[in-house]
Amino acid sequence: MASSRPVLPLLLSFNAGFVDTAGFLALQGLFTAHVTGNFVTLGASLVLGTSGALAKLLALPVFCAVVIAARWLGTLLSHRSMHPFVPLLVLKVLLLTSGSLLAIHFGPFHDGDAWQAIVTGMVLVAAMAIQNAVHRVHLASSPPSTLMTGTTTQIMLDVADRIYPRQGAEAPPARLIQMSINVVVFAAGCGVAALLYARFGVRCFMVPPVVAVLALIVRLLETPKTVA
């Protein structure tokens, strides 16, 4: 299933970049969307003696558990003749809202191992886990909204094929444009998060729930013909 409109995947990409950067800055180097990146920051925490090691250890199992739960919930809703896309987006909005309230109430977080920081981080990880699951299942033809390494690799391969075409293989221009825009929007989310965190601190976490609501509205406005 894929949307013919590019807006929804781009909103998800912007939010992923924003949440990942804001979480990294506010939660002592915790990646909330690119959770496997926490292996690197965990190693740095252990060597340098910085805080947040426990949150980095918990991020991947929490992420995996939430993806499994989202899959089960989607299957249950499908068995009840309900399309799971909107309910899962609503759940993500609720998690991002909860994460925002926790960050604003308990932040700033000077100790990444404090329970307040860990709870806030895991709520944000859960929200991004749902986004990853929803994107993979319901927007499979769109570039991933979180991990940009694979997308950037494909862009460079397509650029190489356009400069020096291979026999019988030509990179589709539409794919190259779509992926490039996706990376730019993700990077914009990262940049905006960094700027707002520098200016407003943990209050920048008010932005992701708003963007998530906009994504939900876009989905609700789509007709059955544009979204299966």
DRENGUNU-691761 format. One line per field, with one value per residue (C-alpha): chain; residue in one letter; residue number from 0; x, y, z. Coordinates in steps of 0.02 Angstrom, whole numbers. Each point is the difference from the previous one (the first is absolute). Layout:
% DRENGUNU-691761
kette	A / ...
rest	a / ...
nr	NUM / ...
px	X / ...
py	Y / ...
pz	Z / ...
//
This chain:
% DRENGUNU-691761
kette	A / A / A / A / A / A / A / A / A / A / A / A / A / A / A / A / A / A / A / A / A / A / A / A / A / A / A / A / A / A / A / A / A / A / A / A / A / A / A / A / A / A / A / A / A / A / A / A / A / A / A / A / A / A / A / A / A / A / A / A / A / A / A / A / A / A / A / A / A / A / A / A / A / A / A / A / A / A / A / A / A / A / A / A / A / A / A / A / A / A / A / A / A / A / A / A / A / A / A / A / A / A / A / A / A / A / A / A / A / A / A / A / A / A / A / A / A / A / A / A / A / A / A / A / A / A / A / A / A / A / A / A / A / A / A / A / A / A / A / A / A / A / A / A / A / A / A / A / A / A / A / A / A / A / A / A / A / A / A / A / A / A / A / A / A / A / A / A / A / A / A / A / A / A / A / A / A / A / A / A / A / A / A / A / A / A / A / A / A / A / A / A / A / A / A / A / A / A / A / A / A / A / A / A / A / A / A / A / A / A / A / A / A / A / A / A / A / A / A / A / A / A / A / A / A / A / A / A
rest	m / a / s / s / r / p / v / l / p / l / l / l / s / f / n / a / g / f / v / d / t / a / g / f / l / a / l / q / g / l / f / t / a / h / v / t / g / n / f / v / t / l / g / a / s / l / v / l / g / t / s / g / a / l / a / k / l / l / a / l / p / v / f / c / a / v / v / i / a / a / r / w / l / g / t / l / l / s / h / r / s / m / h / p / f / v / p / l / l / v / l / k / v / l / l / l / t / s / g / s / l / l / a / i / h / f / g / p / f / h / d / g / d / a / w / q / a / i / v / t / g / m / v / l / v / a / a / m / a / i / q / n / a / v / h / r / v / h / l / a / s / s / p / p / s / t / l / m / t / g / t / t / t / q / i / m / l / d / v / a / d / r / i / y / p / r / q / g / a / e / a / p / p / a / r / l / i / q / m / s / i / n / v / v / v / f / a / a / g / c / g / v / a / a / l / l / y / a / r / f / g / v / r / c / f / m / v / p / p / v / v / a / v / l / a / l / i / v / r / l / l / e / t / p / k / t / v / a
nr	0 / 1 / 2 / 3 / 4 / 5 / 6 / 7 / 8 / 9 / 10 / 11 / 12 / 13 / 14 / 15 / 16 / 17 / 18 / 19 / 20 / 21 / 22 / 23 / 24 / 25 / 26 / 27 / 28 / 29 / 30 / 31 / 32 / 33 / 34 / 35 / 36 / 37 / 38 / 39 / 40 / 41 / 42 / 43 / 44 / 45 / 46 / 47 / 48 / 49 / 50 / 51 / 52 / 53 / 54 / 55 / 56 / 57 / 58 / 59 / 60 / 61 / 62 / 63 / 64 / 65 / 66 / 67 / 68 / 69 / 70 / 71 / 72 / 73 / 74 / 75 / 76 / 77 / 78 / 79 / 80 / 81 / 82 / 83 / 84 / 85 / 86 / 87 / 88 / 89 / 90 / 91 / 92 / 93 / 94 / 95 / 96 / 97 / 98 / 99 / 100 / 101 / 102 / 103 / 104 / 105 / 106 / 107 / 108 / 109 / 110 / 111 / 112 / 113 / 114 / 115 / 116 / 117 / 118 / 119 / 120 / 121 / 122 / 123 / 124 / 125 / 126 / 127 / 128 / 129 / 130 / 131 / 132 / 133 / 134 / 135 / 136 / 137 / 138 / 139 / 140 / 141 / 142 / 143 / 144 / 145 / 146 / 147 / 148 / 149 / 150 / 151 / 152 / 153 / 154 / 155 / 156 / 157 / 158 / 159 / 160 / 161 / 162 / 163 / 164 / 165 / 166 / 167 / 168 / 169 / 170 / 171 / 172 / 173 / 174 / 175 / 176 / 177 / 178 / 179 / 180 / 181 / 182 / 183 / 184 / 185 / 186 / 187 / 188 / 189 / 190 / 191 / 192 / 193 / 194 / 195 / 196 / 197 / 198 / 199 / 200 / 201 / 202 / 203 / 204 / 205 / 206 / 207 / 208 / 209 / 210 / 211 / 212 / 213 / 214 / 215 / 216 / 217 / 218 / 219 / 220 / 221 / 222 / 223 / 224 / 225 / 226 / 227
px	0 / 67 / -67 / 1 / 30 / 178 / -52 / -28 / 169 / 88 / -86 / 55 / 179 / 4 / -65 / 125 / 144 / -69 / -34 / 167 / 99 / -100 / 14 / 186 / 27 / -118 / 26 / 189 / 28 / -151 / -58 / -189 / -31 / 165 / 10 / 143 / 108 / -9 / 127 / 128 / -51 / -9 / 181 / 45 / -95 / 91 / 171 / -24 / -102 / -147 / -178 / -141 / 71 / -156 / -117 / 108 / -5 / -189 / -35 / 15 / -102 / -134 / -2 / -14 / -138 / -104 / 19 / -62 / -145 / -44 / -2 / -114 / -115 / -9 / -44 / -133 / -79 / 4 / -92 / -134 / -15 / 89 / 146 / 143 / 89 / -99 / -9 / 188 / 30 / -113 / 100 / 160 / -75 / -44 / 176 / 83 / -115 / 43 / 185 / -15 / -88 / 128 / 146 / -70 / -49 / 159 / 130 / 131 / 82 / 176 / 7 / -46 / -14 / -133 / -168 / -83 / 118 / -16 / -191 / -6 / 123 / -91 / -167 / 80 / 82 / -171 / -75 / 136 / -17 / -183 / 46 / 129 / -125 / -138 / 117 / 68 / -174 / -110 / 121 / 116 / 32 / 59 / 180 / 27 / -38 / 138 / 158 / 74 / 157 / -87 / -95 / 158 / 89 / -140 / 4 / 186 / -24 / -137 / 109 / 143 / -116 / -62 / 176 / 62 / -151 / 16 / -59 / -187 / -9 / -55 / -41 / -181 / 5 / -154 / 85 / 157 / -101 / -110 / 147 / 98 / -145 / -23 / 180 / -11 / -160 / 76 / 153 / -115 / -83 / 170 / 51 / -163 / 10 / 178 / -45 / -157 / 89 / 138 / -131 / -138 / 77 / -118 / -150 / 48 / -84 / -167 / 33 / -6 / -179 / -58 / 86 / -72 / -175 / 27 / 52 / -157 / -108 / 83 / -38 / -181 / -22 / 64 / -132 / -10 / 69 / 162 / 26 / -38
py	0 / 170 / 174 / 91 / 159 / 35 / 105 / -139 / -88 / 169 / 48 / -165 / 29 / 176 / -64 / -142 / 119 / 120 / -129 / -87 / 162 / 73 / -165 / -11 / 177 / -10 / -179 / -15 / -70 / -116 / -38 / -20 / -40 / -72 / -117 / -108 / 156 / -17 / -141 / 131 / 126 / -139 / -43 / 184 / 14 / -149 / 62 / 184 / -30 / 106 / -36 / -81 / -176 / -86 / 95 / -46 / -184 / 5 / 92 / -148 / -128 / 131 / 44 / -184 / -36 / 148 / -49 / -175 / 73 / 118 / -146 / -100 / 149 / 30 / -183 / 5 / 156 / -78 / -152 / 119 / 79 / 158 / 74 / 15 / 149 / 139 / -82 / -28 / 181 / 55 / -107 / 80 / 173 / -48 / -66 / 155 / 109 / -99 / 12 / 187 / 24 / -109 / 93 / 171 / -53 / -93 / 81 / 57 / -169 / 15 / -184 / -120 / -143 / 86 / -89 / 157 / 6 / -187 / 4 / 151 / -79 / -166 / 85 / 91 / -162 / -85 / 139 / -17 / -190 / 19 / 122 / -122 / -143 / 104 / 64 / -173 / -79 / 140 / 111 / -133 / 84 / 161 / 21 / -40 / 145 / -33 / -88 / 107 / -101 / -123 / 140 / 102 / -154 / -28 / 184 / -11 / -162 / 83 / 153 / -113 / -92 / 163 / 64 / -164 / -109 / -187 / -110 / -24 / 90 / 180 / 81 / 62 / 192 / 0 / -115 / 107 / 158 / -80 / -70 / 162 / 100 / -127 / 21 / 190 / 1 / -117 / 113 / 150 / -84 / -27 / 181 / 74 / -110 / 57 / 183 / -11 / -99 / 131 / 136 / -81 / -155 / -145 / 104 / -43 / -169 / 88 / -6 / -188 / -26 / 145 / -73 / -172 / 74 / 82 / -170 / -78 / 136 / -29 / -186 / 32 / 115 / -130 / -94 / -190 / 14 / 80 / -110 / -185
pz	0 / -44 / -5 / -166 / 98 / 57 / 151 / 127 / -22 / 6 / 161 / 75 / -59 / 72 / 166 / 5 / -27 / 129 / 136 / -27 / 13 / 145 / 93 / -32 / 66 / 148 / 57 / 8 / -174 / -14 / -177 / 7 / -184 / -63 / 149 / -64 / 7 / 188 / -10 / -48 / 132 / 130 / -34 / 14 / 165 / 73 / -53 / 41 / 158 / -57 / 55 / -96 / -23 / 69 / -116 / -148 / 53 / 16 / -163 / -119 / 101 / 32 / -185 / -50 / 127 / -59 / -184 / 43 / 100 / -143 / -120 / 115 / 25 / -187 / -29 / 136 / -75 / -174 / 65 / 64 / -173 / 56 / -96 / 125 / -79 / 86 / 173 / -2 / -51 / 143 / 120 / -63 / 29 / 179 / 32 / -73 / 104 / 156 / -41 / -24 / 166 / 90 / -78 / 44 / 176 / 48 / -113 / -26 / 26 / 70 / 45 / -139 / 125 / 106 / -9 / -67 / -148 / -32 / 3 / -114 / -120 / -8 / -34 / -147 / -58 / 5 / -106 / -130 / 3 / -48 / -138 / -68 / 3 / -81 / -135 / -41 / -12 / -68 / -96 / -66 / -168 / 84 / 58 / 186 / 114 / 127 / -58 / -139 / -37 / -116 / -87 / -26 / -69 / -126 / -51 / -36 / -99 / -103 / -29 / -57 / -120 / -73 / -27 / -72 / -41 / 14 / -141 / 19 / 168 / 19 / 167 / 4 / 15 / 113 / 126 / 3 / 30 / 133 / 97 / -11 / 66 / 140 / 57 / -9 / 105 / 129 / 10 / 17 / 148 / 80 / -30 / 65 / 156 / 35 / -21 / 107 / 135 / 6 / 17 / 103 / 80 / 34 / -51 / -179 / 31 / -27 / -187 / -36 / 63 / -110 / -153 / 41 / 9 / -170 / -69 / 74 / -79 / -169 / 15 / 47 / -149 / -122 / -97 / -8 / -177 / 59 / 150 / 2
//
